[in-house]
Each structure stands twice: as C-alpha cells, then as structure tokens.
Amino acid sequence: MAQKVIVETVDDLDGTVLTDGSGGTVSFSFQGRSYEIDLSEDNQERLAEALEPYIAKARPTGQRRPQAAPRNAPSGAANSGRLQDIREWARANGHEVSDRGRISKVIQEAYERAN
C-alpha cells in the first residue's frame, strides 16, 4: 500500500494555503524575543504597513554581538603565553596537566597564589 503525505503551509492569521510565491515565513523580533509567522503576501504587506511608522522612527541595531571580554582579561597571544606558563609551573610543582585543552581552576588558582 502506498501513502502520500502532503504538507501545506497556511497563513497563521487567516488559514489561507500558501502555494509557491504566495507568501512565506516572516521572522521578526520584539522586546528581545524572536518570532516567526507564516503569512500570505497580503498579510505580509499588512504587517509591513503596520510596522512602517515605527520602523521609520527606529534606529537599526544590526546583529547582536557577543559580549566583549573584560578589559583586564588576557587575550589572544597574551593568554596563550600565560597558559603555557601555568602548564610549565604545574609540571615543575608535581601537577599533572595536558599539553592542550583546559587547565583546571584548582591549578590556575594555585599558580596565581604562587606567583
């Protein structure tokens, strides 16, 4: 026995079946939350018209960026050199530490206390 599964995308507002080119998914954000809604072309236009006066007065923010590291945090090569120093100190003081990867907080704190 054969089965045929048909998936239809429908307008979330009025239930209209969306065929190729007659609408689609609209993504938007409001107050820090992201949303998606499937809308026909007509409802996409209605949404755009409703938002237009607000968008016209708003300032674009672009993509959210990851939070910057604190100014006093070591970066790049400086951090790499620091980690190598910790590894060398740890081995010289009887701690087991790998050549790569994370260094346990216990070892890092012991290094800080010793230096």
C-alpha positions, 0 to 999 in steps of 0.5 A: 500500500502506498501513502502520500503525505502532503504538507501545506503551509497556511497563513497563521492569521487567516488559514489561507494555503500558501502555494509557491510565491504566495507568501512565506515565513516572516521572522521578526523580533520584539522586546528581545524575543524572536518570532516567526509567522507564516503569512500570505503576501497580503498579510505580509504587506499588512504587517509591513504597513503596520510596522512602517511608522515605527520602523521609520522612527527606529534606529537599526541595531544590526546583529547582536554581538557577543559580549566583549571580554573584560578589559583586564582579561588576557587575550589572544597571544597574551593568554596563550603565553600565560597558559603555557606558563601555568602548564610549565609551573604545574609540571615543575610543582608535581601537577599533572596537566595536558599539553592542550585543552583546559587547565583546571581552576584548582591549578590556575588558582594555585599558580596565581597564589604562587606567583 
